[in-house]
Amino acid sequence: MRSLRFAAALVVATLIHVAGARLFPDFSSAIDLFLLIVVFNALDGNTLAGMLGGLAAGLVTDALTGGPFGIHGLADTIVGYGTAYAVQRLVIQRVTGVFQMFALAAATQQALLMGVSLLLLPSPEAPRILWLMVRIVSSGILGSALYLADKRLRSTAEGWQTARSSKIRFDK
Amino acid sequence: MTEVRTRWLLILLVLGQLFLLAAQLPAPGTQASFLETAALRAVAPFANVVAAGARLGGAVVQDLALRRTLVAENRRLRTEVVELRQRTIHLEGLEESVLHLTEAVEYAEGANYPLVLADIVFIDHTSWLQTLVLSVKEGTVSVNQPAVVAEGLVGRVVVASGPYAKVQLITDRSASVGGMIDRTHRQGVVRGAGRGSLELDFVPLQADVRVGDVVLTAGIDGIYPRGIPVGTVVAVEPGSELFHNIRLSPRVDFGVLDVVYLIERESVPERVKEALPDEEP
């Protein structure tokens, strides 16, 4: 069930990513939806799921972007694992914590991408600082919004379930 | 899976991907790896779907926008057509007025009298077009004002009542006009003969009169100015007395009139007409 949900989220992210890039040329520079999915997937602290999710999402990103194939896969694998690992050791209850987690994940991903590029590519492209900042901030904001929406959805579903079960009466 | 195994798996994955990345670099431009090809095959359809959706959406949006534009344009054009039709009708009316005025101006240049356009609102058919009722500006018409059209003389105002005036046609049996033959300047009196025809009386037998001669107003009756075409001689017969029996055809076709021009000219007062040479004015 979890992998299906993740796959569905990946499909939706792909569609939005492609559509966004069609509408706004800088969409993919400003927002990384795949990273959001990777971090969100790893927020429950499952390192294996986080790592594999990162791998899948990264490879999808690689398929959609230029550069050496697998570079995003590598970065997102590490980010997914790292996020889950961090969540295991930190208590994140506030939205600001979630914001920091997503922003930190985005920064880490960018750092990894740059590092791998420096290691492997003969003449790597210098990162655009403005867009780097935008991506980190947007990841934090969108990740927090995603987290809050999920929380509210779960709470509504639980409320509805409780209300539904309280109506059941057993007559003697 | 234990955390240690997961960690080993992570290391394995990272190394594998590094190897994959490294394997791509030595020969840039060579064929893509199987994994990359497979990933692209897996992801590309989504992009294709989005592109098709975007194309479809774009087309729909464009169609909707175009439809909205067309509807608005159609509404605007319909309004414009109605306005243009009204304008055309208005312009046709103006054109007709201009034609009439042009005729009037041409006529006025010749006659040297100011003309006032008057619409015919009623024609007395019962007595064979012998009177016309005109719609005029109140107070601008007086009795005995000559009524003309471009073709010639129509008659004179016999009644002026408020915004209406009645014109007696020259074909009326009781109407008479001082006339002259244009070619010879021989004068006589044109009378209405009924049935739309005219007679020229008091032209002596010795006078030269031919069929086809044009008869103009002579300007001797104190009502009509000189030189307005009245009729054309259609028959000349010797009379029983000293004068010719001359029949005229009116220059004006009274059956097609819709407007006339009233000549703004004071007729000679009756008092002056009847005054004796030695009488004090």
Chai-1 contact restraints between the chains, C-beta under 6 A:
chainA,res_idxA,chainB,res_idxB,connection_type,confidence,min_distance_angstrom,max_distance_angstrom,comment,restraint_id
A,T14,B,F46,contact,1.0,0.0,6.0,A-B,restraint_1
A,L15,B,F46,contact,1.0,0.0,6.0,A-B,restraint_2
A,L15,B,V50,contact,1.0,0.0,6.0,A-B,restraint_3
A,V18,B,A47,contact,1.0,0.0,6.0,A-B,restraint_4
A,V18,B,V50,contact,1.0,0.0,6.0,A-B,restraint_5
A,A19,B,V50,contact,1.0,0.0,6.0,A-B,restraint_6
A,R22,B,A54,contact,1.0,0.0,6.0,A-B,restraint_7
A,T47,B,T6,contact,1.0,0.0,6.0,A-B,restraint_8
A,L48,B,M1,contact,1.0,0.0,6.0,A-B,restraint_9
A,L48,B,T6,contact,1.0,0.0,6.0,A-B,restraint_10
A,M51,B,L10,contact,1.0,0.0,6.0,A-B,restraint_11
A,L59,B,A39,contact,1.0,0.0,6.0,A-B,restraint_12
A,V60,B,V43,contact,1.0,0.0,6.0,A-B,restraint_13
A,A63,B,A39,contact,1.0,0.0,6.0,A-B,restraint_14
A,A63,B,L40,contact,1.0,0.0,6.0,A-B,restraint_15
A,A63,B,V43,contact,1.0,0.0,6.0,A-B,restraint_16
A,L64,B,V43,contact,1.0,0.0,6.0,A-B,restraint_17
A,P68,B,L21,contact,1.0,0.0,6.0,A-B,restraint_18
A,P68,B,Q24,contact,1.0,0.0,6.0,A-B,restraint_19
A,F69,B,E36,contact,1.0,0.0,6.0,A-B,restraint_20
A,G70,B,Q17,contact,1.0,0.0,6.0,A-B,restraint_21
A,G70,B,L20,contact,1.0,0.0,6.0,A-B,restraint_22
A,G70,B,L21,contact,1.0,0.0,6.0,A-B,restraint_23
A,G73,B,Q17,contact,1.0,0.0,6.0,A-B,restraint_24
A,L74,B,Q17,contact,1.0,0.0,6.0,A-B,restraint_25
A,T77,B,L13,contact,1.0,0.0,6.0,A-B,restraint_26
A,Y81,B,L10,contact,1.0,0.0,6.0,A-B,restraint_27
A,L120,B,L21,contact,1.0,0.0,6.0,A-B,restraint_28
A,L120,B,L25,contact,1.0,0.0,6.0,A-B,restraint_29
